[in-house]
């Protein structure tokens, strides 16, 4: 779709119409990569029809102002059916990733796991033509940065963290991504989320504390492991605010695959040095295959798509559902213990996630 500025108002396909790759101003087309800069995510949504002063076709500054008003990356509409399907599918895959990492760590070092899962993800996505779309040289730095910050560094940090803390606690701590995403997005755009969404984030944060407290205060708590996971959540949140800038132009699959390729290359020395401490075991290798192809390739593309649809502040809401899967698998498969306050924390976090997805 596109936005047409005509007279004193702009219009779209409907109250939740999505912005496409170009804007038509008084008959003159402006590329989203032209004087106006980028418009944000490929599917930034309009909460309702609005009346704005129509900028002149020869006034790039006015068009920038319009783009800024439309491209903050935050949708205040309720999730559509497709958004919910993506949400729960990604949550299930990501929630199980902590189990596969724990199994892979039985014979593989974190550096090998990080490089391996990224390389496998690139191989899985490369079979899709859309993922092989050429990235222009001017955007390579941004794509590579998003790939390393949001995929490469977290892949290593989370694997290293699980050497010190349980897979369940790791999954719980990743629930902090939405809070990090909001803080970063607010700093960048200087826009506040709506009251209901803000309340949801607060409730979700309380749930995170309830989930994490027993492990952090008990004998199994590890400040190093927790710090690594929290640093990884910052990376996820930062990348979530970077992806919409390029996914509009190249599509989520291309941005994901090339970002993973760049991250794998940058981590290659770390993986090579970790080979000496690794050994071959079928269980670990199979876990790494699942983690790379499904958990890092397919799921990552789905995540970028979700962020593009609902915005960087609400896309990471999947982190509220991940603890449920991580807890279930940690207890049933790995024999990890769970306390009552953690079960209650899951419920509180889910309430927060629900509020964040509501319309304003």
C-alpha positions as CSV (number, residue, x, y, z in Angstrom):
1,X,0.0,0.0,0.0
2,X,0.9,3.7,0.0
3,X,-0.1,6.9,1.7
4,X,-1.6,9.6,-0.5
5,X,-1.5,13.2,0.8
6,X,-4.2,15.1,-1.0
7,X,-5.6,18.4,0.2
8,X,-5.7,18.5,3.9
9,X,-5.8,14.8,4.8
10,X,-4.1,11.5,4.1
11,X,-5.8,8.2,3.8
12,X,-5.1,4.5,3.8
13,X,-7.0,1.3,3.2
14,X,-8.7,1.6,6.6
15,X,-8.2,2.4,10.3
16,X,-5.5,-0.2,10.5
17,X,-4.1,0.1,7.0
18,X,-0.4,-0.6,6.6
19,X,2.1,1.7,5.1
20,X,4.0,0.4,2.1
21,X,7.3,1.4,0.6
22,X,6.4,4.8,-0.9
23,X,4.5,8.0,-0.2
24,X,2.7,10.1,-2.8
25,X,2.7,13.8,-1.9
26,X,0.6,16.0,-4.2
27,X,1.3,13.7,-7.1
28,X,5.0,13.5,-6.6
29,X,6.4,10.2,-5.5
30,X,9.1,10.0,-2.8
31,X,11.0,6.8,-2.2
32,X,11.2,5.7,1.4
33,X,15.0,5.7,0.9
34,X,15.0,9.2,-0.7
35,X,15.0,12.7,0.8
36,X,12.4,11.7,3.4
37,X,14.6,9.0,5.0
38,X,13.0,5.8,6.1
39,X,9.4,5.4,7.2
40,X,10.1,2.7,9.8
41,X,8.7,-0.8,9.7
42,X,7.2,-2.2,6.5
43,X,3.8,-2.5,8.2
44,X,3.6,0.4,10.6
45,X,-0.1,0.7,11.3
46,X,-2.4,3.7,11.4
47,X,-4.4,3.7,14.6
48,X,-7.1,5.9,13.0
49,X,-7.6,8.4,10.2
50,X,-6.0,11.7,10.9
51,X,-6.0,15.1,9.4
52,X,-2.6,16.7,8.8
53,X,-1.3,19.7,7.0
54,X,-0.4,18.6,3.5
55,X,3.3,19.2,2.9
56,X,4.4,20.6,-0.4
57,X,5.9,18.2,-2.9
58,X,9.1,20.2,-3.0
59,X,9.5,20.3,0.7
60,X,11.5,17.3,2.0
61,X,11.5,18.7,5.5
62,X,7.7,18.5,5.6
63,X,7.7,15.0,4.3
64,X,10.2,14.0,7.0
65,X,7.8,15.4,9.6
66,X,5.0,13.2,8.1
67,X,7.3,10.2,8.1
68,X,8.2,10.8,11.7
69,X,4.6,10.8,12.7
70,X,3.8,7.6,10.9
71,X,7.0,5.6,11.4
72,X,7.6,5.3,15.1
73,X,7.2,1.6,14.9
74,X,4.3,1.3,17.4
75,X,0.9,0.0,16.6
76,X,-1.8,0.6,19.2
77,X,-4.3,-1.7,17.5
78,X,-5.1,-5.1,19.0
79,X,-3.2,-8.0,17.5
80,X,-4.7,-9.5,14.4
81,X,-5.2,-13.3,14.0
82,X,-1.9,-13.7,12.1
83,X,-0.1,-11.8,14.8
84,X,-1.3,-14.2,17.4
85,X,-0.3,-17.2,15.3
86,X,3.2,-15.8,14.9
87,X,3.3,-14.9,18.6
88,X,2.6,-18.4,20.0
89,X,4.6,-20.3,17.3
90,X,7.7,-18.2,17.9
91,X,7.2,-18.5,21.7
92,X,7.1,-22.3,21.5
93,X,10.2,-22.5,19.3
94,X,12.2,-20.0,21.4
95,X,11.1,-21.5,24.6
96,X,12.4,-24.9,23.6
97,X,15.7,-23.4,22.4
98,X,17.0,-23.3,26.0
99,X,16.5,-27.1,26.2
100,X,18.5,-27.7,23.0
101,X,21.3,-25.4,24.2
102,X,21.5,-27.3,27.4
103,X,21.8,-30.6,25.5
104,X,24.3,-29.2,23.0
105,X,26.5,-28.0,25.9
106,X,27.1,-31.6,27.0
107,X,29.8,-31.8,24.5
108,X,30.1,-28.5,22.7
109,X,31.5,-25.2,23.8
110,X,29.4,-22.0,23.6
111,X,31.5,-20.6,20.8
112,X,30.9,-23.7,18.7
113,X,27.2,-23.6,19.4
114,X,26.9,-19.9,18.5
115,X,28.8,-20.2,15.2
116,X,27.1,-23.5,14.4
117,X,23.5,-22.3,15.0
118,X,24.1,-19.2,12.9
119,X,25.7,-21.1,10.0
120,X,22.9,-23.6,10.0
121,X,20.3,-20.8,10.1
122,X,21.9,-19.2,7.0
123,X,21.9,-22.5,5.2
124,X,18.2,-23.0,6.0
125,X,17.1,-19.6,4.9
126,X,19.3,-19.5,1.7
127,X,16.9,-22.0,0.0
128,X,14.3,-19.2,0.0
129,X,14.7,-16.8,-3.0
130,X,13.5,-13.8,-1.0
131,X,16.2,-14.4,1.6
132,X,18.9,-14.1,-1.0
133,X,17.9,-10.6,-2.0
134,X,20.9,-8.4,-2.5
135,X,21.6,-5.8,0.2
136,X,23.0,-2.5,-1.1
137,X,26.4,-1.6,0.2
138,X,25.1,1.5,1.9
139,X,22.9,-0.7,4.2
140,X,25.5,-3.4,4.9
141,X,26.8,-1.8,8.1
142,X,23.2,-1.6,9.5
143,X,22.4,-5.1,8.6
144,X,25.6,-6.5,10.0
145,X,25.2,-4.5,13.2
146,X,21.7,-5.7,13.7
147,X,22.8,-9.3,13.0
148,X,25.7,-9.2,15.5
149,X,23.8,-7.3,18.2
150,X,20.5,-9.2,17.9
151,X,21.7,-12.6,16.9
152,X,25.5,-13.2,17.2
153,X,26.2,-11.8,20.6
154,X,23.0,-13.3,22.2
155,X,23.7,-16.7,20.7
156,X,27.1,-16.8,22.5
157,X,26.0,-15.1,25.7
158,X,23.0,-17.4,26.3
159,X,25.0,-20.5,25.6
160,X,27.7,-19.3,28.0
161,X,25.1,-18.4,30.6
162,X,23.6,-21.9,30.7
163,X,27.0,-23.2,31.9
164,X,26.2,-21.3,35.1
165,X,22.4,-21.2,35.4
166,X,19.5,-23.5,34.5
167,X,17.7,-23.4,31.2
168,X,14.5,-22.5,32.9
169,X,16.0,-19.4,34.6
170,X,17.6,-18.4,31.3
171,X,14.2,-18.6,29.6
172,X,12.6,-16.6,32.4
173,X,15.2,-13.8,32.3
174,X,14.6,-13.4,28.5
175,X,11.2,-12.1,29.5
176,X,12.9,-8.7,30.1
177,X,13.2,-8.1,26.4
178,X,9.9,-6.1,26.1
179,X,11.0,-3.8,28.9
180,X,14.4,-3.2,27.3
181,X,12.7,-2.6,23.9
182,X,10.4,0.0,25.3
183,X,13.2,1.8,27.1
184,X,15.3,1.9,24.0
185,X,12.5,2.9,21.7
186,X,11.4,5.7,24.0
187,X,14.9,7.1,24.1
188,X,15.2,7.0,20.3
189,X,11.7,8.2,19.3
190,X,10.9,10.2,22.5
191,X,7.4,8.7,22.4
192,X,5.7,7.1,25.3
193,X,3.6,3.9,25.0
194,X,-0.1,4.1,25.8
195,X,-1.4,3.8,29.4
196,X,-2.7,0.3,29.0
197,X,0.5,-0.9,27.3
198,X,2.6,0.9,30.0
199,X,0.6,-0.8,32.7
200,X,1.1,-4.1,31.0
201,X,4.9,-3.6,31.0
202,X,4.9,-2.9,34.7
203,X,2.8,-6.0,35.5
204,X,5.1,-8.1,33.3
205,X,8.2,-6.8,35.1
206,X,6.7,-7.8,38.4
207,X,6.1,-11.3,36.9
208,X,9.8,-11.4,35.8
209,X,10.9,-10.6,39.4
210,X,8.7,-13.4,40.8
211,X,10.1,-15.8,38.3
212,X,13.7,-15.0,38.9
213,X,13.9,-14.4,42.6
214,X,14.2,-18.0,43.9
215,X,17.1,-18.8,41.6
216,X,18.9,-15.5,42.2
217,X,18.7,-15.8,46.0
218,X,19.2,-19.6,46.3
219,X,22.4,-21.6,46.1
220,X,22.0,-22.2,42.4
221,X,22.0,-18.5,41.6
222,X,24.8,-17.2,39.5
223,X,25.4,-13.4,39.0
224,X,27.6,-14.1,36.0
225,X,25.1,-16.2,34.2
226,X,22.2,-13.8,35.0
227,X,24.4,-10.8,33.8
228,X,25.1,-12.6,30.5
229,X,21.4,-13.2,29.8
230,X,20.4,-9.7,30.7
231,X,23.1,-8.4,28.3
232,X,21.7,-10.6,25.6
233,X,18.2,-9.1,26.2
234,X,19.6,-5.7,25.6
235,X,21.0,-6.9,22.3
236,X,17.6,-8.3,21.3
237,X,15.9,-5.1,22.2
238,X,18.4,-2.9,20.3
239,X,18.1,-5.1,17.2
240,X,14.3,-5.0,17.4
241,X,14.5,-1.2,16.9
242,X,17.0,-1.6,14.0
243,X,15.2,-4.2,11.9
244,X,12.3,-2.1,10.8
245,X,14.6,0.4,9.2
246,X,15.9,-2.1,6.6
247,X,13.2,-4.8,6.5
248,X,10.9,-2.4,4.7
249,X,13.4,-2.2,1.8
250,X,14.7,-5.7,1.6
251,X,12.1,-7.9,3.4
252,X,12.6,-9.7,6.8
253,X,14.1,-12.9,5.3
254,X,16.9,-11.1,3.5
255,X,17.7,-8.9,6.5
256,X,17.7,-12.0,8.8
257,X,19.8,-14.2,6.7
258,X,22.5,-11.6,5.8
259,X,22.6,-10.4,9.4
260,X,23.2,-14.0,10.5
261,X,25.9,-14.5,7.9
262,X,27.7,-11.4,9.1
263,X,27.4,-12.4,12.7
264,X,28.7,-15.9,12.0
265,X,31.8,-14.5,10.2
266,X,32.5,-12.2,13.1
267,X,32.2,-15.0,15.6
268,X,34.2,-17.5,13.6
269,X,37.5,-16.9,15.5
270,X,35.6,-17.5,18.8
271,X,34.2,-20.8,17.4
272,X,37.6,-21.9,16.1
273,X,39.2,-21.4,19.5
274,X,36.4,-23.3,21.2
275,X,36.9,-26.4,19.1
276,X,39.6,-27.7,21.3
277,X,37.2,-28.0,24.3
278,X,34.4,-29.7,22.3
279,X,33.8,-33.3,21.4
280,X,31.4,-35.1,19.0
281,X,28.3,-36.6,20.6
282,X,25.2,-37.4,18.5
283,X,22.8,-35.9,21.1
284,X,24.6,-32.6,21.1
285,X,24.9,-32.5,17.3
286,X,21.2,-33.2,16.8
287,X,20.3,-30.6,19.3
288,X,22.5,-28.0,17.5
289,X,20.9,-28.9,14.2
290,X,17.4,-28.3,15.6
291,X,18.5,-25.1,17.3
292,X,20.1,-23.8,14.1
293,X,17.6,-24.7,11.4
294,X,14.4,-24.2,13.3
295,X,15.2,-22.1,16.4
296,X,17.6,-19.6,14.7
297,X,16.6,-19.7,11.0
298,X,12.9,-20.2,10.6
299,X,11.9,-18.7,14.0
300,X,14.2,-15.7,13.5
301,X,12.5,-14.8,10.2
302,X,9.1,-15.2,11.9
303,X,10.2,-12.8,14.7
304,X,11.4,-10.1,12.3
305,X,8.1,-10.4,10.5
306,X,6.2,-10.0,13.8
307,X,8.2,-6.9,14.7
308,X,7.5,-5.4,11.3
309,X,3.8,-6.0,11.8
310,X,3.3,-4.8,15.4
311,X,6.3,-2.6,16.0
312,X,9.5,-2.9,18.1
313,X,7.8,-2.2,21.4
314,X,5.2,-5.0,21.1
315,X,7.0,-7.6,18.9
316,X,9.2,-8.8,21.8
317,X,6.0,-9.5,23.9
318,X,6.7,-13.2,22.9
319,X,9.2,-13.0,25.8
320,X,6.3,-13.2,28.2
321,X,5.2,-16.6,26.8
322,X,8.7,-18.1,26.5
323,X,9.0,-18.8,30.3
324,X,6.1,-21.1,30.2
325,X,7.7,-23.4,27.6
326,X,11.1,-23.1,29.2
327,X,9.7,-24.0,32.6
328,X,7.8,-27.0,31.3
329,X,10.7,-28.4,29.4
330,X,13.2,-27.7,32.1
331,X,11.2,-29.6,34.6
332,X,9.9,-32.5,32.5
333,X,13.1,-33.1,30.4
334,X,16.0,-31.8,32.4
335,X,14.6,-32.4,35.9
336,X,15.0,-28.8,37.0
337,X,13.0,-27.7,40.1
338,X,10.3,-25.0,40.1
339,X,8.9,-23.1,43.1
340,X,5.3,-22.0,43.6
341,X,6.3,-18.3,43.3
342,X,7.7,-19.0,39.8
343,X,4.5,-20.6,38.7
344,X,2.6,-17.5,39.9
345,X,5.2,-15.3,38.2
346,X,4.4,-17.0,34.9
347,X,0.7,-16.1,35.3
348,X,1.5,-12.5,36.2
349,X,3.9,-12.1,33.2
350,X,1.3,-13.5,30.9
351,X,-1.2,-10.9,32.1
352,X,1.3,-8.2,31.4
353,X,1.9,-9.6,27.9
354,X,-1.9,-9.5,27.3
355,X,-2.2,-5.9,28.4
356,X,0.7,-4.9,26.2
357,X,-1.0,-6.3,23.1
358,X,-4.3,-4.5,23.7
359,X,-5.4,-1.5,21.6
360,X,-5.1,2.0,23.0
